[in-house]
Each structure stands twice: as structure tokens, then as C-alpha cells.
Amino acid sequence: MKDIIGKLNTHDKDVHIWGAGYSGLILGYYLKKQGYKVHLYEISNKIGGKIGTNKTFAGPAETGANAFYMNEDALELFNELKLSPVPASKKLKKLLLIDGKVRRPFHPSILSKLMFNLHKRPPLITDGLTVGDFFDPLMGKENVEKYVSPLLGGVYATASEKLHFKSVFGHVDETTQYSSYFEFLKKVLNKIKKNEQLKISGSVTFEGGMQTLINTLGENLKQEIKLNYKTPFELKKNTILCTDAQTASRLLSHVKPEISEELKRIHYQPLSTTTVFTKRDIKCLNKAFGILMPFESNLNSIGIINNKAIFPANHENINSYTFISRSLSRKNDFLTDIQYLQSDLSNDDVEHVESKFWENAIPVYDLQRYLSVKKIHQLLRNESGLAIFGNYVGSISLREMLVSAKSFSLKNRLHT
Ligand SMILES: Cc1cc2nc3c(=O)[nH]c(=O)nc-3n(C[C@H](O)[C@H](O)[C@H](O)COP(=O)(O)OP(=O)(O)OC[C@H]3O[C@@H](n4cnc5c(N)ncnc54)[C@H](O)[C@@H]3O)c2cc1C
């Protein structure tokens, strides 16, 4: 269920999009390409929403998304936009904090447990199944918390016991009963392998950071975007909401109360991003993508991204680490975390800090979100002229949102 909700009236050329974050921009881009006359309304004084790169004297600092995971559609889009993606370094170590120690995710003891249970039949995939329920029989509850929660937490910031299985793994295929965990993992790995065969694969950014992607989309829609747009909401013939779910709920409260109620049920996880530029490097993170922590660890962060190792071209001679935490970070939280990893680093080693707190950072991909989105799909099934998009509809990832936007524009071709 990754589709944008609703459909357009394809006989009407004008389309009114509310919100010029990534979802509004990418959808605006594809609809304009189809010949629609796009009107893009943004309440703030800038485009991009949760994507932005602050240029500081010490180096670039991403305030939200730091990378785009490639696929074929992204390759095609970046060619169209004449954007040259900067690929992430390959073969970086992925680290986890396990029992208070920095480790590779799959060390021998967990691997042998996995091998032993791979033949087991996983649970039936029902609407109520969580990621935790699915993996418990394979590796046990404790190991799910130690390994699976932090690994998926790096994307969803939600524990496996709450994370909705179909929402996270629904793209693998439509199977409702895998014969074994082996069959499931083979399908996941095949999916990853397919993307790795592309000319440019894996994570990418751009010269100037993620802001460059936003600026380029913005340039393409220069005539269509209205910033600081405070005019009260009006449901016009072709209206698309590309805000967060809570805002969409408020906008629709009088005109579509039933949909508004469902949107209100979608919850959000707050997140802080703190980018720290240091004079010395954190040794255990050398040649590592970063490190992920269990939510209940001794550290304040749930993940630390090693920006220089991932994108050396954008961080020449700069040690830059981004600390992600699930609440508003206090001033020295990052220092406590650094010192946990390397006790001889101190405030004197810190050159600059850039912080950003997002109250509604990412939607919680739980059963409630799934049921609400399903219900709204049903409510809009027989209507045209209203559509709903954003990272709570089908996927948080920029790549999957691109796929949804492109496919929506093709399904809603303008009748001229
Ligand atoms: C810390 C963090 C790290 C992330 N890292 C990655 C990553 O590395 N890779 C990845 O693929 N994804 C990542 N994501 C997810 C990705 O960034 C988001 O899913 C995506 O940017 C969300 O875009 P959106 O358009 O749905 O929402 P938003 O970015 O929230 O955009 C909504 C827009 O609507 C506007 N708006 C609000 N109210 C109104 C109104 N009344 N009228 C008009 N406009 C309005 C807002 O000002 C905003 O511009 C990350 C997210 C976060 C928070």
C-alpha cells in the first residue's frame, strides 16, 4: 500500500498542492511534466520541509535526511534534472552497540542461532503482525531488541514490538505465509542485490548536500511555488495535501471530517539531529558508516552518522558526526555519548555544533497508521479531485516517495 491516496480529476488542468516539502516538490515535478498547471502553497518561508543543509564555517550540516538511496527511477530523475549524485563510500562497517560494546551486527554467536532457525516457518502475515512478532521465533525477543530494533530504528525510530510488519516489509512481495525464514531472507537480499546492479547504487548525496536536490526541484517549480502562504485552506477541484498528517487533518476538518479523524490518529516521533564537528576523530567509528544503539542504552542517541566516512567528497579534512536522538537533546548530550565511545575526547576537541529539533519528525509506522491509511483509501475510492501524500502515506524513504509520485502522475494522465 505505497500508493498516494485518492485520484485527480484528469479533465481539470489546475492542481493545488499544499506543502512544499519533498513530497509536494516531487509530486509537483511529475505532475507538471504531465502537463498539469501546478500551484504549490508553502506556509513557511522556505521549501524542503525536513530536508535542509546548513552551511557553517566548519562544514555542511544536514538538518534532516542525509542521503538518498538509489533506484532506477532516481537515476532517471537525476539525469533529467542534470544532477550528479555523489555516491557514499562502499564497504563501510555498520556498527551496533551491543551489551554496551561497539560490535559488528552479526558476530558468530548470533549467526549460529540464525542458521539454526532459518528452516523454521515464520508466523502468518496478518494485518496485526509486528516486526517483533515476525522475528521472535527466529532469534528470540532479547536478540530482536538488541539487533533488529536498532537496525530498523535507524530508519523508523520505532521499536520492533510496535513496528508494523506489512508497512515495513510489504514491498518484498505479497506473500502471506513464507515456508521458512530462509525463503523470506532470500527475497529481501534479492531485492537489495537488484538495486546494487545500477550504474550508481546505494546511498548518495549531492555537491552542497541534500539542499541541492531541494533547490533543483524548487528551481524547476519556481513559477508555481508560493512561499509564506497563509490564505485559509479551500478545497478546490484538484487538491493534494502534502503536509504532515496532523496538519492535513486540521485542513480537512470542516470539509472532510471522517478523513480528518483518521489522519488525527496517526502519531509522530520527535527527533533531534546534532551535527558535531571535531578536531580529532572518534577512533571506533573510523571506516564505519556510523553506529546504531538500542533505544534503552546508556547513550542519549539512537544513532551516530559518520559524515566524513560516508561522503568524503563533501567533508574533506572535516570530522563531522551527526547524533540522532528521540527527544529534544540537552546541550551536552552529544559529549556524554562521545566520551562513552572515547573517554579522552573533551569539549576542547569540539569545533562547532549545529542542532535541530523536529517535534513531528517522522510518522510512527505502527498498526494504527496502517489502518488509518487503509480507511482513507476506502473513503476516497469513489471520488476524484482530492489526493493525500506525504511520508505517512506509504513510505518514509525519499526513494519510495519518488516511486509513488511518478506512478501517481502516470495513473492520472491529463485528458487534453
Ligand atoms: C532526522 C531525519 C533524518 C532522515 N533521514 C533520511 C534519509 O537519510 N533518507 C531518506 O530517504 N529519508 C530520510 N528521512 C525522511 C525524509 O526526510 C522525510 O520522509 C521527508 O523529507 C518528508 O517529506 P514530506 O514532504 O512528507 O514532509 P515535510 O518535510 O514535513 O514537508 C511538509 C511541508 O508542508 C509544509 N506545511 C505545513 N503546514 C502547511 C500548511 N498549512 N500550508 C502549506 N504548507 C504547509 C511544511 O512547512 C513543509 O514544508 C529523514 C527524516 C528525518 C526527520
The ligand as an SDF file (V2000), in Angstrom:
LIG
                    3D

 53 58  0  0  0  0  0  0  0  0999 V2000
   16.1700   13.4090   11.0980 C   0  0  0  0  0  0  0  0  0  0  0  0
   15.6570   12.7740    9.8460 C   0  0  0  0  0  0  0  0  0  0  0  0
   16.5190   12.0490    9.0260 C   0  0  0  0  0  0  0  0  0  0  0  0
   16.0540   11.4560    7.8540 C   0  0  0  0  0  0  0  0  0  0  0  0
   16.9250   10.7960    7.0340 N   0  0  0  0  0  0  0  0  0  0  0  0
   16.5150   10.2920    5.8580 C   0  0  0  0  0  0  0  0  0  0  0  0
   17.4420    9.7540    4.9220 C   0  0  0  0  0  0  0  0  0  0  0  0
   18.6530    9.7780    5.1510 O   0  0  0  0  0  0  0  0  0  0  0  0
   16.9530    9.2520    3.7460 N   0  0  0  0  0  0  0  0  0  0  0  0
   15.6240    9.2360    3.4650 C   0  0  0  0  0  0  0  0  0  0  0  0
   15.2410    8.7330    2.3980 O   0  0  0  0  0  0  0  0  0  0  0  0
   14.7100    9.8040    4.3060 N   0  0  0  0  0  0  0  0  0  0  0  0
   15.1460   10.3350    5.4800 C   0  0  0  0  0  0  0  0  0  0  0  0
   14.2380   10.9440    6.3220 N   0  0  0  0  0  0  0  0  0  0  0  0
   12.8330   11.0030    5.9310 C   0  0  0  0  0  0  0  0  0  0  0  0
   12.5400   12.1110    4.9280 C   0  0  0  0  0  0  0  0  0  0  0  0
   13.3690   13.2030    5.1600 O   0  0  0  0  0  0  0  0  0  0  0  0
   11.0890   12.5380    5.0550 C   0  0  0  0  0  0  0  0  0  0  0  0
   10.2650   11.4040    4.9120 O   0  0  0  0  0  0  0  0  0  0  0  0
   10.6590   13.5580    4.0120 C   0  0  0  0  0  0  0  0  0  0  0  0
   11.5830   14.6180    3.9090 O   0  0  0  0  0  0  0  0  0  0  0  0
    9.2800   14.0850    4.4010 C   0  0  0  0  0  0  0  0  0  0  0  0
    8.7710   14.8950    3.3990 O   0  0  0  0  0  0  0  0  0  0  0  0
    7.2420   15.3780    3.4290 P   0  0  0  0  0  0  0  0  0  0  0  0
    7.0560   16.2530    2.2780 O   0  0  0  0  0  0  0  0  0  0  0  0
    6.3560   14.2000    3.5650 O   0  0  0  0  0  0  0  0  0  0  0  0
    7.0790   16.1830    4.8000 O   0  0  0  0  0  0  0  0  0  0  0  0
    7.7240   17.5540    5.2940 P   0  0  0  0  0  0  0  0  0  0  0  0
    9.1720   17.5700    5.0200 O   0  0  0  0  0  0  0  0  0  0  0  0
    7.2910   17.6630    6.7140 O   0  0  0  0  0  0  0  0  0  0  0  0
    7.0430   18.6750    4.4160 O   0  0  0  0  0  0  0  0  0  0  0  0
    5.7860   19.2020    4.6860 C   0  0  0  0  0  0  0  0  0  0  0  0
    5.7320   20.6440    4.2020 C   0  0  0  0  0  0  0  0  0  0  0  0
    4.4110   21.1450    4.3920 O   0  0  0  0  0  0  0  0  0  0  0  0
    4.5080   22.4890    4.8600 C   0  0  0  0  0  0  0  0  0  0  0  0
    3.2570   22.8490    5.5320 N   0  0  0  0  0  0  0  0  0  0  0  0
    2.8380   22.5230    6.7850 C   0  0  0  0  0  0  0  0  0  0  0  0
    1.6320   23.0590    7.0280 N   0  0  0  0  0  0  0  0  0  0  0  0
    1.2460   23.7230    5.9140 C   0  0  0  0  0  0  0  0  0  0  0  0
    0.0940   24.4710    5.5420 C   0  0  0  0  0  0  0  0  0  0  0  0
   -0.9200   24.6560    6.3790 N   0  0  0  0  0  0  0  0  0  0  0  0
    0.0580   25.0220    4.3040 N   0  0  0  0  0  0  0  0  0  0  0  0
    1.0750   24.8610    3.4330 C   0  0  0  0  0  0  0  0  0  0  0  0
    2.2000   24.1800    3.7440 N   0  0  0  0  0  0  0  0  0  0  0  0
    2.2780   23.5940    4.9490 C   0  0  0  0  0  0  0  0  0  0  0  0
    5.7200   22.4350    5.7890 C   0  0  0  0  0  0  0  0  0  0  0  0
    6.2200   23.7350    6.0750 O   0  0  0  0  0  0  0  0  0  0  0  0
    6.6810   21.5660    4.9650 C   0  0  0  0  0  0  0  0  0  0  0  0
    7.4310   22.3380    4.0690 O   0  0  0  0  0  0  0  0  0  0  0  0
   14.6850   11.5730    7.5000 C   0  0  0  0  0  0  0  0  0  0  0  0
   13.8050   12.2990    8.3190 C   0  0  0  0  0  0  0  0  0  0  0  0
   14.2820   12.9020    9.4710 C   0  0  0  0  0  0  0  0  0  0  0  0
   13.3400   13.7110   10.3060 C   0  0  0  0  0  0  0  0  0  0  0  0
  1  2  1  0
  2  3  1  0
  2 52  2  0
  3  4  2  0
  4  5  1  0
  4 50  1  0
  5  6  2  0
  6  7  1  0
  6 13  1  0
  7  8  2  0
  7  9  1  0
  9 10  1  0
 10 11  2  0
 10 12  1  0
 12 13  2  0
 13 14  1  0
 14 15  1  0
 14 50  1  0
 15 16  1  0
 16 17  1  0
 16 18  1  0
 18 19  1  0
 18 20  1  0
 20 21  1  0
 20 22  1  0
 22 23  1  0
 23 24  1  0
 24 25  2  0
 24 26  1  0
 24 27  1  0
 27 28  1  0
 28 29  2  0
 28 30  1  0
 28 31  1  0
 31 32  1  0
 32 33  1  0
 33 34  1  0
 33 48  1  0
 34 35  1  0
 35 36  1  0
 35 46  1  0
 36 37  1  0
 36 45  1  0
 37 38  2  0
 38 39  1  0
 39 40  1  0
 39 45  2  0
 40 41  1  0
 40 42  2  0
 42 43  1  0
 43 44  2  0
 44 45  1  0
 46 47  1  0
 46 48  1  0
 48 49  1  0
 50 51  2  0
 51 52  1  0
 52 53  1  0
M  END
$$$$
